[in-house]
């Protein structure tokens, strides 16, 4: 799933309030424990950091001639 900053904000808001229910637009997600909520927050953060990282560039050169 592609997470957005809004997802992270909603999870962090629930943590700050001490709630185990996170509301995303028209959905409610209820976590069993606060630890599970913290793990979700860490997973979302990691996903956002990985998607923001620049991709490495590969340059391939080919020479089909005889050379000098």
PDB file with SEQRES, HELIX, SHEET and CRYST1 records, atoms N, CA, C and O in Angstrom:
SEQRES   1 A   68  UNK UNK UNK UNK UNK UNK UNK UNK UNK UNK UNK UNK UNK          
SEQRES   2 A   68  UNK UNK UNK UNK UNK UNK UNK UNK UNK UNK UNK UNK UNK          
SEQRES   3 A   68  UNK UNK UNK UNK UNK UNK UNK UNK UNK UNK UNK UNK UNK          
SEQRES   4 A   68  UNK UNK UNK UNK UNK UNK UNK UNK UNK UNK UNK UNK UNK          
SEQRES   5 A   68  UNK UNK UNK UNK UNK UNK UNK UNK UNK UNK UNK UNK UNK          
SEQRES   6 A   68  UNK UNK UNK                                                  
HELIX    1 AA1 UNK A    5  UNK A   17  1                                  13    
HELIX    2 AA2 UNK A   34  UNK A   52  1                                  19    
SHEET    1 AA1 2 UNK A  21  UNK A  24  0                                        
SHEET    2 AA1 2 UNK A  27  UNK A  30 -1                                        
CRYST1    1.000    1.000    1.000  90.00  90.00  90.00 P 1           1          
ATOM      1  N   UNK A   1       0.839  -1.179   0.000  1.00  0.00           N  
ATOM      2  CA  UNK A   1       0.000   0.000   0.000  1.00  0.00           C  
ATOM      3  C   UNK A   1       0.880   1.237   0.000  1.00  0.00           C  
ATOM      4  O   UNK A   1       1.895   1.296   0.695  1.00  0.00           O  
ATOM      5  N   UNK A   2       0.485   2.203  -0.774  1.00  0.00           N  
ATOM      6  CA  UNK A   2       1.235   3.447  -0.823  1.00  0.00           C  
ATOM      7  C   UNK A   2       0.705   4.385   0.256  1.00  0.00           C  
ATOM      8  O   UNK A   2      -0.451   4.808   0.210  1.00  0.00           O  
ATOM      9  N   UNK A   3       1.545   4.703   1.213  1.00  0.00           N  
ATOM     10  CA  UNK A   3       1.159   5.590   2.299  1.00  0.00           C  
ATOM     11  C   UNK A   3       1.440   7.034   1.917  1.00  0.00           C  
ATOM     12  O   UNK A   3       2.309   7.318   1.093  1.00  0.00           O  
ATOM     13  N   UNK A   4       0.696   7.931   2.525  1.00  0.00           N  
ATOM     14  CA  UNK A   4       0.918   9.351   2.316  1.00  0.00           C  
ATOM     15  C   UNK A   4       1.188  10.010   3.666  1.00  0.00           C  
ATOM     16  O   UNK A   4       1.069   9.379   4.717  1.00  0.00           O  
ATOM     17  N   UNK A   5       1.549  11.274   3.616  1.00  0.00           N  
ATOM     18  CA  UNK A   5       1.802  12.017   4.840  1.00  0.00           C  
ATOM     19  C   UNK A   5       0.535  12.114   5.690  1.00  0.00           C  
ATOM     20  O   UNK A   5       0.615  12.172   6.917  1.00  0.00           O  
ATOM     21  N   UNK A   6      -0.623  12.130   5.048  1.00  0.00           N  
ATOM     22  CA  UNK A   6      -1.889  12.183   5.791  1.00  0.00           C  
ATOM     23  C   UNK A   6      -2.076  10.938   6.654  1.00  0.00           C  
ATOM     24  O   UNK A   6      -2.589  11.026   7.770  1.00  0.00           O  
ATOM     25  N   UNK A   7      -1.664   9.784   6.142  1.00  0.00           N  
ATOM     26  CA  UNK A   7      -1.750   8.551   6.936  1.00  0.00           C  
ATOM     27  C   UNK A   7      -0.877   8.659   8.185  1.00  0.00           C  
ATOM     28  O   UNK A   7      -1.300   8.317   9.289  1.00  0.00           O  
ATOM     29  N   UNK A   8       0.332   9.136   7.989  1.00  0.00           N  
ATOM     30  CA  UNK A   8       1.254   9.280   9.119  1.00  0.00           C  
ATOM     31  C   UNK A   8       0.713  10.284  10.137  1.00  0.00           C  
ATOM     32  O   UNK A   8       0.786  10.049  11.344  1.00  0.00           O  
ATOM     33  N   UNK A   9       0.176  11.390   9.656  1.00  0.00           N  
ATOM     34  CA  UNK A   9      -0.380  12.398  10.557  1.00  0.00           C  
ATOM     35  C   UNK A   9      -1.536  11.834  11.386  1.00  0.00           C  
ATOM     36  O   UNK A   9      -1.645  12.121  12.578  1.00  0.00           O  
ATOM     37  N   UNK A  10      -2.395  11.036  10.757  1.00  0.00           N  
ATOM     38  CA  UNK A  10      -3.542  10.457  11.464  1.00  0.00           C  
ATOM     39  C   UNK A  10      -3.084   9.487  12.547  1.00  0.00           C  
ATOM     40  O   UNK A  10      -3.645   9.469  13.643  1.00  0.00           O  
ATOM     41  N   UNK A  11      -2.071   8.682  12.247  1.00  0.00           N  
ATOM     42  CA  UNK A  11      -1.560   7.724  13.233  1.00  0.00           C  
ATOM     43  C   UNK A  11      -0.895   8.465  14.381  1.00  0.00           C  
ATOM     44  O   UNK A  11      -1.121   8.126  15.543  1.00  0.00           O  
ATOM     45  N   UNK A  12      -0.088   9.461  14.083  1.00  0.00           N  
ATOM     46  CA  UNK A  12       0.578  10.224  15.137  1.00  0.00           C  
ATOM     47  C   UNK A  12      -0.426  10.992  16.003  1.00  0.00           C  
ATOM     48  O   UNK A  12      -0.214  11.154  17.205  1.00  0.00           O  
ATOM     49  N   UNK A  13      -1.502  11.458  15.404  1.00  0.00           N  
ATOM     50  CA  UNK A  13      -2.542  12.151  16.167  1.00  0.00           C  
ATOM     51  C   UNK A  13      -3.228  11.180  17.134  1.00  0.00           C  
ATOM     52  O   UNK A  13      -3.510  11.535  18.278  1.00  0.00           O  
ATOM     53  N   UNK A  14      -3.489   9.976  16.679  1.00  0.00           N  
ATOM     54  CA  UNK A  14      -4.105   8.968  17.546  1.00  0.00           C  
ATOM     55  C   UNK A  14      -3.175   8.607  18.700  1.00  0.00           C  
ATOM     56  O   UNK A  14      -3.629   8.425  19.830  1.00  0.00           O  
ATOM     57  N   UNK A  15      -1.888   8.505  18.425  1.00  0.00           N  
ATOM     58  CA  UNK A  15      -0.912   8.191  19.476  1.00  0.00           C  
ATOM     59  C   UNK A  15      -0.895   9.322  20.509  1.00  0.00           C  
ATOM     60  O   UNK A  15      -0.885   9.070  21.713  1.00  0.00           O  
ATOM     61  N   UNK A  16      -0.891  10.557  20.034  1.00  0.00           N  
ATOM     62  CA  UNK A  16      -0.845  11.706  20.938  1.00  0.00           C  
ATOM     63  C   UNK A  16      -2.087  11.777  21.828  1.00  0.00           C  
ATOM     64  O   UNK A  16      -2.003  12.208  22.978  1.00  0.00           O  
ATOM     65  N   UNK A  17      -3.223  11.361  21.306  1.00  0.00           N  
ATOM     66  CA  UNK A  17      -4.463  11.386  22.077  1.00  0.00           C  
ATOM     67  C   UNK A  17      -4.632  10.157  22.962  1.00  0.00           C  
ATOM     68  O   UNK A  17      -5.513  10.129  23.821  1.00  0.00           O  
ATOM     69  N   UNK A  18      -3.810   9.157  22.762  1.00  0.00           N  
ATOM     70  CA  UNK A  18      -3.922   7.931  23.540  1.00  0.00           C  
ATOM     71  C   UNK A  18      -5.022   7.014  23.042  1.00  0.00           C  
ATOM     72  O   UNK A  18      -5.481   6.139  23.777  1.00  0.00           O  
ATOM     73  N   UNK A  19      -5.447   7.200  21.816  1.00  0.00           N  
ATOM     74  CA  UNK A  19      -6.498   6.380  21.223  1.00  0.00           C  
ATOM     75  C   UNK A  19      -5.889   5.206  20.466  1.00  0.00           C  
ATOM     76  O   UNK A  19      -4.721   5.241  20.078  1.00  0.00           O  
ATOM     77  N   UNK A  20      -6.690   4.173  20.263  1.00  0.00           N  
ATOM     78  CA  UNK A  20      -6.258   3.035  19.460  1.00  0.00           C  
ATOM     79  C   UNK A  20      -7.030   2.952  18.154  1.00  0.00           C  
ATOM     80  O   UNK A  20      -6.909   1.976  17.414  1.00  0.00           O  
ATOM     81  N   UNK A  21      -7.829   3.985  17.872  1.00  0.00           N  
ATOM     82  CA  UNK A  21      -8.618   4.040  16.640  1.00  0.00           C  
ATOM     83  C   UNK A  21      -8.068   5.165  15.767  1.00  0.00           C  
ATOM     84  O   UNK A  21      -7.907   6.298  16.220  1.00  0.00           O  
ATOM     85  N   UNK A  22      -7.785   4.834  14.510  1.00  0.00           N  
ATOM     86  CA  UNK A  22      -7.276   5.816  13.554  1.00  0.00           C  
ATOM     87  C   UNK A  22      -8.329   6.000  12.473  1.00  0.00           C  
ATOM     88  O   UNK A  22      -8.864   5.024  11.946  1.00  0.00           O  
ATOM     89  N   UNK A  23      -8.623   7.244  12.146  1.00  0.00           N  
ATOM     90  CA  UNK A  23      -9.639   7.550  11.142  1.00  0.00           C  
ATOM     91  C   UNK A  23      -8.957   8.083   9.876  1.00  0.00           C  
ATOM     92  O   UNK A  23      -8.227   9.073   9.919  1.00  0.00           O  
ATOM     93  N   UNK A  24      -9.211   7.405   8.750  1.00  0.00           N  
ATOM     94  CA  UNK A  24      -8.733   7.833   7.438  1.00  0.00           C  
ATOM     95  C   UNK A  24      -9.957   8.119   6.588  1.00  0.00           C  
ATOM     96  O   UNK A  24     -10.659   7.190   6.190  1.00  0.00           O  
ATOM     97  N   UNK A  25     -10.221   9.353   6.310  1.00  0.00           N  
ATOM     98  CA  UNK A  25     -11.350   9.760   5.453  1.00  0.00           C  
ATOM     99  C   UNK A  25     -12.623   9.017   5.867  1.00  0.00           C  
ATOM    100  O   UNK A  25     -13.268   9.407   6.840  1.00  0.00           O  
ATOM    101  N   UNK A  26     -12.992   7.965   5.152  1.00  0.00           N  
ATOM    102  CA  UNK A  26     -14.233   7.241   5.443  1.00  0.00           C  
ATOM    103  C   UNK A  26     -13.987   5.901   6.140  1.00  0.00           C  
ATOM    104  O   UNK A  26     -14.909   5.093   6.251  1.00  0.00           O  
ATOM    105  N   UNK A  27     -12.770   5.653   6.606  1.00  0.00           N  
ATOM    106  CA  UNK A  27     -12.439   4.369   7.235  1.00  0.00           C  
ATOM    107  C   UNK A  27     -11.958   4.564   8.665  1.00  0.00           C  
ATOM    108  O   UNK A  27     -11.353   5.581   9.004  1.00  0.00           O  
ATOM    109  N   UNK A  28     -12.238   3.574   9.487  1.00  0.00           N  
ATOM    110  CA  UNK A  28     -11.726   3.529  10.849  1.00  0.00           C  
ATOM    111  C   UNK A  28     -10.931   2.246  11.009  1.00  0.00           C  
ATOM    112  O   UNK A  28     -11.386   1.171  10.618  1.00  0.00           O  
ATOM    113  N   UNK A  29      -9.750   2.362  11.583  1.00  0.00           N  
ATOM    114  CA  UNK A  29      -8.913   1.194  11.863  1.00  0.00           C  
ATOM    115  C   UNK A  29      -8.666   1.178  13.362  1.00  0.00           C  
ATOM    116  O   UNK A  29      -8.173   2.150  13.934  1.00  0.00           O  
ATOM    117  N   UNK A  30      -9.015   0.063  13.989  1.00  0.00           N  
ATOM    118  CA  UNK A  30      -8.813  -0.061  15.431  1.00  0.00           C  
ATOM    119  C   UNK A  30      -7.673  -1.034  15.683  1.00  0.00           C  
ATOM    120  O   UNK A  30      -7.720  -2.185  15.249  1.00  0.00           O  
ATOM    121  N   UNK A  31      -6.657  -0.573  16.380  1.00  0.00           N  
ATOM    122  CA  UNK A  31      -5.507  -1.389  16.728  1.00  0.00           C  
ATOM    123  C   UNK A  31      -5.738  -2.015  18.097  1.00  0.00           C  
ATOM    124  O   UNK A  31      -6.407  -1.430  18.948  1.00  0.00           O  
ATOM    125  N   UNK A  32      -5.180  -3.213  18.308  1.00  0.00           N  
ATOM    126  CA  UNK A  32      -5.402  -3.920  19.567  1.00  0.00           C  
ATOM    127  C   UNK A  32      -4.621  -3.311  20.713  1.00  0.00           C  
ATOM    128  O   UNK A  32      -5.114  -3.223  21.837  1.00  0.00           O  
ATOM    129  N   UNK A  33      -3.382  -2.886  20.416  1.00  0.00           N  
ATOM    130  CA  UNK A  33      -2.536  -2.321  21.462  1.00  0.00           C  
ATOM    131  C   UNK A  33      -1.857  -1.062  20.948  1.00  0.00           C  
ATOM    132  O   UNK A  33      -1.825  -0.799  19.746  1.00  0.00           O  
ATOM    133  N   UNK A  34      -1.321  -0.296  21.875  1.00  0.00           N  
ATOM    134  CA  UNK A  34      -0.568   0.896  21.500  1.00  0.00           C  
ATOM    135  C   UNK A  34       0.725   0.493  20.797  1.00  0.00           C  
ATOM    136  O   UNK A  34       1.178   1.190  19.890  1.00  0.00           O  
ATOM    137  N   UNK A  35       1.319  -0.623  21.206  1.00  0.00           N  
ATOM    138  CA  UNK A  35       2.534  -1.107  20.537  1.00  0.00           C  
ATOM    139  C   UNK A  35       2.272  -1.408  19.063  1.00  0.00           C  
ATOM    140  O   UNK A  35       3.114  -1.124  18.212  1.00  0.00           O  
ATOM    141  N   UNK A  36       1.119  -1.975  18.763  1.00  0.00           N  
ATOM    142  CA  UNK A  36       0.756  -2.247  17.375  1.00  0.00           C  
ATOM    143  C   UNK A  36       0.613  -0.939  16.598  1.00  0.00           C  
ATOM    144  O   UNK A  36       0.988  -0.861  15.428  1.00  0.00           O  
ATOM    145  N   UNK A  37       0.079   0.068  17.242  1.00  0.00           N  
ATOM    146  CA  UNK A  37      -0.066   1.388  16.621  1.00  0.00           C  
ATOM    147  C   UNK A  37       1.300   2.015  16.366  1.00  0.00           C  
ATOM    148  O   UNK A  37       1.517   2.632  15.323  1.00  0.00           O  
ATOM    149  N   UNK A  38       2.213   1.858  17.310  1.00  0.00           N  
ATOM    150  CA  UNK A  38       3.573   2.376  17.132  1.00  0.00           C  
ATOM    151  C   UNK A  38       4.295   1.654  15.995  1.00  0.00           C  
ATOM    152  O   UNK A  38       5.046   2.279  15.247  1.00  0.00           O  
ATOM    153  N   UNK A  39       4.076   0.358  15.859  1.00  0.00           N  
ATOM    154  CA  UNK A  39       4.681  -0.392  14.755  1.00  0.00           C  
ATOM    155  C   UNK A  39       4.134   0.083  13.415  1.00  0.00           C  
ATOM    156  O   UNK A  39       4.876   0.183  12.438  1.00  0.00           O  
ATOM    157  N   UNK A  40       2.834   0.377  13.370  1.00  0.00           N  
ATOM    158  CA  UNK A  40       2.236   0.900  12.142  1.00  0.00           C  
ATOM    159  C   UNK A  40       2.853   2.240  11.782  1.00  0.00           C  
ATOM    160  O   UNK A  40       3.148   2.501  10.616  1.00  0.00           O  
ATOM    161  N   UNK A  41       3.049   3.092  12.789  1.00  0.00           N  
ATOM    162  CA  UNK A  41       3.681   4.400  12.554  1.00  0.00           C  
ATOM    163  C   UNK A  41       5.086   4.230  11.980  1.00  0.00           C  
ATOM    164  O   UNK A  41       5.457   4.913  11.026  1.00  0.00           O  
ATOM    165  N   UNK A  42       5.863   3.320  12.562  1.00  0.00           N  
ATOM    166  CA  UNK A  42       7.222   3.089  12.073  1.00  0.00           C  
ATOM    167  C   UNK A  42       7.223   2.555  10.653  1.00  0.00           C  
ATOM    168  O   UNK A  42       8.071   2.938   9.847  1.00  0.00           O  
ATOM    169  N   UNK A  43       6.274   1.667  10.335  1.00  0.00           N  
ATOM    170  CA  UNK A  43       6.185   1.120   8.984  1.00  0.00           C  
ATOM    171  C   UNK A  43       5.832   2.213   7.975  1.00  0.00           C  
ATOM    172  O   UNK A  43       6.385   2.245   6.876  1.00  0.00           O  
ATOM    173  N   UNK A  44       4.926   3.096   8.337  1.00  0.00           N  
ATOM    174  CA  UNK A  44       4.543   4.194   7.440  1.00  0.00           C  
ATOM    175  C   UNK A  44       5.722   5.138   7.236  1.00  0.00           C  
ATOM    176  O   UNK A  44       5.988   5.565   6.112  1.00  0.00           O  
ATOM    177  N   UNK A  45       6.432   5.466   8.318  1.00  0.00           N  
ATOM    178  CA  UNK A  45       7.618   6.341   8.198  1.00  0.00           C  
ATOM    179  C   UNK A  45       8.656   5.733   7.258  1.00  0.00           C  
ATOM    180  O   UNK A  45       9.195   6.416   6.387  1.00  0.00           O  
ATOM    181  N   UNK A  46       8.929   4.441   7.444  1.00  0.00           N  
ATOM    182  CA  UNK A  46       9.921   3.760   6.603  1.00  0.00           C  
ATOM    183  C   UNK A  46       9.488   3.780   5.148  1.00  0.00           C  
ATOM    184  O   UNK A  46      10.302   4.022   4.257  1.00  0.00           O  
ATOM    185  N   UNK A  47       8.219   3.529   4.908  1.00  0.00           N  
ATOM    186  CA  UNK A  47       7.702   3.532   3.541  1.00  0.00           C  
ATOM    187  C   UNK A  47       7.836   4.919   2.903  1.00  0.00           C  
ATOM    188  O   UNK A  47       8.207   5.036   1.735  1.00  0.00           O  
ATOM    189  N   UNK A  48       7.536   5.958   3.667  1.00  0.00           N  
ATOM    190  CA  UNK A  48       7.653   7.314   3.124  1.00  0.00           C  
ATOM    191  C   UNK A  48       9.111   7.686   2.855  1.00  0.00           C  
ATOM    192  O   UNK A  48       9.409   8.343   1.857  1.00  0.00           O  
ATOM    193  N   UNK A  49      10.014   7.271   3.735  1.00  0.00           N  
ATOM    194  CA  UNK A  49      11.432   7.579   3.529  1.00  0.00           C  
ATOM    195  C   UNK A  49      11.988   6.843   2.314  1.00  0.00           C  
ATOM    196  O   UNK A  49      12.780   7.403   1.556  1.00  0.00           O  
ATOM    197  N   UNK A  50      11.573   5.582   2.125  1.00  0.00           N  
ATOM    198  CA  UNK A  50      12.061   4.807   0.986  1.00  0.00           C  
ATOM    199  C   UNK A  50      11.526   5.340  -0.335  1.00  0.00           C  
ATOM    200  O   UNK A  50      12.227   5.309  -1.346  1.00  0.00           O  
ATOM    201  N   UNK A  51      10.305   5.825  -0.332  1.00  0.00           N  
ATOM    202  CA  UNK A  51       9.747   6.349  -1.578  1.00  0.00           C  
ATOM    203  C   UNK A  51      10.341   7.703  -1.934  1.00  0.00           C  
ATOM    204  O   UNK A  51      10.329   8.094  -3.101  1.00  0.00           O  
ATOM    205  N   UNK A  52      10.866   8.429  -0.938  1.00  0.00           N  
ATOM    206  CA  UNK A  52      11.449   9.744  -1.194  1.00  0.00           C  
ATOM    207  C   UNK A  52      12.918   9.662  -1.589  1.00  0.00           C  
ATOM    208  O   UNK A  52      13.477  10.631  -2.102  1.00  0.00           O  
ATOM    209  N   UNK A  53      13.544   8.517  -1.355  1.00  0.00           N  
ATOM    210  CA  UNK A  53      14.972   8.365  -1.663  1.00  0.00           C  
ATOM    211  C   UNK A  53      15.183   8.351  -3.179  1.00  0.00           C  
ATOM    212  O   UNK A  53      14.413   7.727  -3.909  1.00  0.00           O  
ATOM    213  N   UNK A  54      16.213   9.031  -3.642  1.00  0.00           N  
ATOM    214  CA  UNK A  54      16.469   9.027  -5.082  1.00  0.00           C  
ATOM    215  C   UNK A  54      16.937   7.645  -5.549  1.00  0.00           C  
ATOM    216  O   UNK A  54      17.653   6.942  -4.836  1.00  0.00           O  
ATOM    217  N   UNK A  55      16.530   7.286  -6.720  1.00  0.00           N  
ATOM    218  CA  UNK A  55      16.934   5.994  -7.291  1.00  0.00           C  
ATOM    219  C   UNK A  55      18.321   6.119  -7.905  1.00  0.00           C  
ATOM    220  O   UNK A  55      18.703   7.175  -8.407  1.00  0.00           O  
ATOM    221  N   UNK A  56      19.055   5.039  -7.854  1.00  0.00           N  
ATOM    222  CA  UNK A  56      20.380   5.057  -8.463  1.00  0.00           C  
ATOM    223  C   UNK A  56      20.238   5.000  -9.984  1.00  0.00           C  
ATOM    224  O   UNK A  56      19.289   4.418 -10.509  1.00  0.00           O  
ATOM    225  N   UNK A  57      21.171   5.596 -10.663  1.00  0.00           N  
ATOM    226  CA  UNK A  57      21.124   5.655 -12.117  1.00  0.00           C  
ATOM    227  C   UNK A  57      22.161   4.708 -12.700  1.00  0.00           C  
ATOM    228  O   UNK A  57      23.303   4.664 -12.243  1.00  0.00           O  
ATOM    229  N   UNK A  58      21.761   3.962 -13.698  1.00  0.00           N  
ATOM    230  CA  UNK A  58      22.661   3.037 -14.377  1.00  0.00           C  
ATOM    231  C   UNK A  58      22.857   3.547 -15.800  1.00  0.00           C  
ATOM    232  O   UNK A  58      21.892   3.782 -16.527  1.00  0.00           O  
ATOM    233  N   UNK A  59      24.121   3.714 -16.186  1.00  0.00           N  
ATOM    234  CA  UNK A  59      24.446   4.150 -17.537  1.00  0.00           C  
ATOM    235  C   UNK A  59      25.261   3.051 -18.190  1.00  0.00           C  
ATOM    236  O   UNK A  59      26.304   2.645 -17.677  1.00  0.00           O  
ATOM    237  N   UNK A  60      24.777   2.579 -19.320  1.00  0.00           N  
ATOM    238  CA  UNK A  60      25.489   1.513 -20.030  1.00  0.00           C  
ATOM    239  C   UNK A  60      26.025   2.070 -21.343  1.00  0.00           C  
ATOM    240  O   UNK A  60      25.301   2.692 -22.120  1.00  0.00           O  
ATOM    241  N   UNK A  61      27.299   1.831 -21.564  1.00  0.00           N  
ATOM    242  CA  UNK A  61      27.937   2.287 -22.797  1.00  0.00           C  
ATOM    243  C   UNK A  61      28.248   1.075 -23.666  1.00  0.00           C  
ATOM    244  O   UNK A  61      28.639   0.021 -23.166  1.00  0.00           O  
ATOM    245  N   UNK A  62      28.072   1.237 -24.959  1.00  0.00           N  
ATOM    246  CA  UNK A  62      28.326   0.148 -25.884  1.00  0.00           C  
ATOM    247  C   UNK A  62      29.085   0.682 -27.074  1.00  0.00           C  
ATOM    248  O   UNK A  62      28.764   1.735 -27.626  1.00  0.00           O  
ATOM    249  N   UNK A  63      30.089  -0.063 -27.451  1.00  0.00           N  
ATOM    250  CA  UNK A  63      30.868   0.315 -28.612  1.00  0.00           C  
ATOM    251  C   UNK A  63      30.898  -0.896 -29.542  1.00  0.00           C  
ATOM    252  O   UNK A  63      31.373  -1.962 -29.151  1.00  0.00           O  
ATOM    253  N   UNK A  64      30.413  -0.750 -30.728  1.00  0.00           N  
ATOM    254  CA  UNK A  64      30.335  -1.875 -31.656  1.00  0.00           C  
ATOM    255  C   UNK A  64      31.435  -1.877 -32.706  1.00  0.00           C  
ATOM    256  O   UNK A  64      31.457  -2.743 -33.580  1.00  0.00           O  
ATOM    257  N   UNK A  65      32.342  -0.921 -32.628  1.00  0.00           N  
ATOM    258  CA  UNK A  65      33.388  -0.841 -33.661  1.00  0.00           C  
ATOM    259  C   UNK A  65      34.652  -1.596 -33.293  1.00  0.00           C  
ATOM    260  O   UNK A  65      34.714  -2.247 -32.250  1.00  0.00           O  
ATOM    261  N   UNK A  66      35.672  -1.509 -34.163  1.00  0.00           N  
ATOM    262  CA  UNK A  66      36.930  -2.202 -33.958  1.00  0.00           C  
ATOM    263  C   UNK A  66      37.848  -1.465 -32.997  1.00  0.00           C  
ATOM    264  O   UNK A  66      38.703  -2.082 -32.363  1.00  0.00           O  
ATOM    265  N   UNK A  67      37.690  -0.213 -32.886  1.00  0.00           N  
ATOM    266  CA  UNK A  67      38.618   0.555 -32.070  1.00  0.00           C  
ATOM    267  C   UNK A  67      39.716   1.141 -32.907  1.00  0.00           C  
ATOM    268  O   UNK A  67      39.635   1.090 -34.135  1.00  0.00           O  
ATOM    269  N   UNK A  68      40.724   1.688 -32.309  1.00  0.00           N  
ATOM    270  CA  UNK A  68      41.809   2.349 -33.052  1.00  0.00           C  
ATOM    271  C   UNK A  68      42.977   1.475 -33.233  1.00  0.00           C  
ATOM    272  O   UNK A  68      43.968   1.887 -33.837  1.00  0.00           O  
TER     273      UNK A  68                                                      
END                                                                             
